[in-house]
Amino acid sequence: MDTLILEIQKASSIETLAAIKTNAFGKQGALSSALRALASLPPEARKIEGERLNTLKKKALAALRKRQNELEIQAWEIRLSEEKIDVTFPPSFQREGRFHPLMFAMQEAVDLFLGMGFSVRTGPEIEKEYYNFDALNVGKDHPSRTSQDTFYFETVPYLLRTQTSPVQIRTLQSEEVPLQIVAPGRVYRSDHDRTHSPMFHQIEGLVVGEEVHMGQLKHTLETFLDLFFGKKIPIRFRPSFFPFTTPSAEVDILCRRHKGTLILGEGDEWLEVLGCGMVHPKVLIECGLDPEKVQGFAFGMGVERMAMLKYGIEDLRDFYQNDERWLSKIGFSCAL
């Protein structure tokens, strides 16, 4: 009896303890065999031997449970000691995340418009011809509708939107006026060079209501440009043409070049940055509005161009190179 208990108590591992248990209590184990042999003993001897074996069995099982628990605790202590992490120890490598300048510029622009009373609307990037062209008064023969400019799907009439203007149509057809919205998002055109990308980002704005006029448009854009570039930016409106606005204009900002650097807000040169105009009556009618009662203005700008001007980035393709070295230099700290 003492030999089995002592063997259990001295077991140095869970595996050794399992082997002792099998040797004693397994089908062919010593204790199991002794219990089966009781049937062949005389009644008096069977009683005495049975009591002895059952006492041994109870003590052995209790010793097994105790030693099993002790060995498991030891194993956990060893594992915890080996896998211990000192949270006060400085990390061997630490890299700070950076905001991509393109996303940073878009969020900054949206925040400025939100502060001016606008609200944000979004729409699908896979669009129907109706929303991308027809409802915007873009004629069937307009060059922008050709496959040289627009990415079409084989399933007509779907395409990758060429502008975020479809969001304006969807909003006008689903919400009550007056409204004042901006629509940021990705757009797609078949063009690619150092100043153009087949996928780029736009922010378009729309204001519709009674007595909306060109002077409000001019004030809105002047305010935004001054805030976005952090300085007074003289602008000029140059007559232009867009199918969805009349009159239409392109907005130029004053600038000059000094030793290869573009300086905004001063000089004697002009640089185009966005397009705008009063919403065309046909667009209002298409959206179920009476142009005799309500008017509106709209504007749109490329986020890449605005970011390039603000941060001094010369090649648009740098935005899409996925170069961490460039991002670590040009990107913005997440602590901002």
ChimeraX attribute file (.defattr): number of C-alpha atoms within 10 A of each C-alpha:
attribute: neighborCount
match mode: 1-to-1
recipient: residues
	/A:1	12
	/A:2	10
	/A:3	8
	/A:4	18
	/A:5	17
	/A:6	12
	/A:7	15
	/A:8	23
	/A:9	17
	/A:10	12
	/A:11	18
	/A:12	12
	/A:13	15
	/A:14	16
	/A:15	12
	/A:16	14
	/A:17	20
	/A:18	14
	/A:19	13
	/A:20	18
	/A:21	18
	/A:22	16
	/A:23	15
	/A:24	18
	/A:25	17
	/A:26	14
	/A:27	11
	/A:28	12
	/A:29	14
	/A:30	13
	/A:31	21
	/A:32	17
	/A:33	14
	/A:34	15
	/A:35	15
	/A:36	9
	/A:37	12
	/A:38	17
	/A:39	11
	/A:40	9
	/A:41	12
	/A:42	9
	/A:43	11
	/A:44	9
	/A:45	11
	/A:46	16
	/A:47	12
	/A:48	11
	/A:49	16
	/A:50	18
	/A:51	11
	/A:52	12
	/A:53	17
	/A:54	13
	/A:55	12
	/A:56	17
	/A:57	20
	/A:58	11
	/A:59	15
	/A:60	23
	/A:61	15
	/A:62	13
	/A:63	18
	/A:64	20
	/A:65	11
	/A:66	13
	/A:67	20
	/A:68	20
	/A:69	13
	/A:70	14
	/A:71	17
	/A:72	13
	/A:73	12
	/A:74	13
	/A:75	14
	/A:76	11
	/A:77	12
	/A:78	12
	/A:79	11
	/A:80	11
	/A:81	10
	/A:82	9
	/A:83	9
	/A:84	9
	/A:85	9
	/A:86	7
	/A:87	7
	/A:88	6
	/A:89	7
	/A:90	8
	/A:91	7
	/A:92	5
	/A:93	5
	/A:94	7
	/A:95	6
	/A:96	8
	/A:97	13
	/A:98	18
	/A:99	17
	/A:100	18
	/A:101	20
	/A:102	21
	/A:103	16
	/A:104	15
	/A:105	20
	/A:106	21
	/A:107	14
	/A:108	14
	/A:109	22
	/A:110	19
	/A:111	14
	/A:112	17
	/A:113	20
	/A:114	15
	/A:115	10
	/A:116	13
	/A:117	10
	/A:118	19
	/A:119	16
	/A:120	14
	/A:121	18
	/A:122	16
	/A:123	17
	/A:124	13
	/A:125	18
	/A:126	17
	/A:127	19
	/A:128	18
	/A:129	20
	/A:130	15
	/A:131	18
	/A:132	24
	/A:133	23
	/A:134	16
	/A:135	21
	/A:136	25
	/A:137	20
	/A:138	19
	/A:139	13
	/A:140	11
	/A:141	8
	/A:142	11
	/A:143	12
	/A:144	15
	/A:145	18
	/A:146	13
	/A:147	11
	/A:148	12
	/A:149	15
	/A:150	19
	/A:151	19
	/A:152	20
	/A:153	11
	/A:154	8
	/A:155	7
	/A:156	9
	/A:157	11
	/A:158	16
	/A:159	19
	/A:160	21
	/A:161	25
	/A:162	26
	/A:163	25
	/A:164	28
	/A:165	28
	/A:166	26
	/A:167	26
	/A:168	24
	/A:169	20
	/A:170	16
	/A:171	19
	/A:172	21
	/A:173	15
	/A:174	10
	/A:175	9
	/A:176	11
	/A:177	15
	/A:178	14
	/A:179	16
	/A:180	21
	/A:181	22
	/A:182	26
	/A:183	23
	/A:184	27
	/A:185	20
	/A:186	18
	/A:187	19
	/A:188	21
	/A:189	20
	/A:190	15
	/A:191	13
	/A:192	12
	/A:193	10
	/A:194	10
	/A:195	13
	/A:196	16
	/A:197	19
	/A:198	15
	/A:199	15
	/A:200	21
	/A:201	20
	/A:202	22
	/A:203	21
	/A:204	23
	/A:205	25
	/A:206	26
	/A:207	23
	/A:208	22
	/A:209	17
	/A:210	13
	/A:211	11
	/A:212	16
	/A:213	16
	/A:214	15
	/A:215	8
	/A:216	14
	/A:217	20
	/A:218	17
	/A:219	10
	/A:220	14
	/A:221	16
	/A:222	19
	/A:223	16
	/A:224	16
	/A:225	20
	/A:226	15
	/A:227	15
	/A:228	18
	/A:229	16
	/A:230	10
	/A:231	11
	/A:232	15
	/A:233	20
	/A:234	16
	/A:235	21
	/A:236	16
	/A:237	16
	/A:238	12
	/A:239	13
	/A:240	15
	/A:241	14
	/A:242	18
	/A:243	17
	/A:244	24
	/A:245	24
	/A:246	16
	/A:247	17
	/A:248	23
	/A:249	20
	/A:250	20
	/A:251	23
	/A:252	19
	/A:253	20
	/A:254	18
	/A:255	19
	/A:256	16
	/A:257	13
	/A:258	9
	/A:259	5
	/A:260	7
	/A:261	10
	/A:262	15
	/A:263	15
	/A:264	21
	/A:265	19
	/A:266	16
	/A:267	12
	/A:268	9
	/A:269	13
	/A:270	18
	/A:271	15
	/A:272	15
	/A:273	18
	/A:274	20
	/A:275	23
	/A:276	30
	/A:277	27
	/A:278	23
	/A:279	25
	/A:280	22
	/A:281	20
	/A:282	18
	/A:283	21
	/A:284	23
	/A:285	12
	/A:286	16
	/A:287	18
	/A:288	11
	/A:289	18
	/A:290	13
	/A:291	17
	/A:292	9
	/A:293	9
	/A:294	16
	/A:295	21
	/A:296	26
	/A:297	25
	/A:298	24
	/A:299	25
	/A:300	22
	/A:301	19
	/A:302	20
	/A:303	24
	/A:304	25
	/A:305	22
	/A:306	22
	/A:307	22
	/A:308	18
	/A:309	16
	/A:310	17
	/A:311	14
	/A:312	13
	/A:313	17
	/A:314	14
	/A:315	14
	/A:316	19
	/A:317	15
	/A:318	13
	/A:319	20
	/A:320	11
	/A:321	10
	/A:322	10
	/A:323	10
	/A:324	11
	/A:325	9
	/A:326	13
	/A:327	18
	/A:328	16
	/A:329	9
	/A:330	16
	/A:331	19
	/A:332	15
	/A:333	12
	/A:334	10
	/A:335	8
	/A:336	6
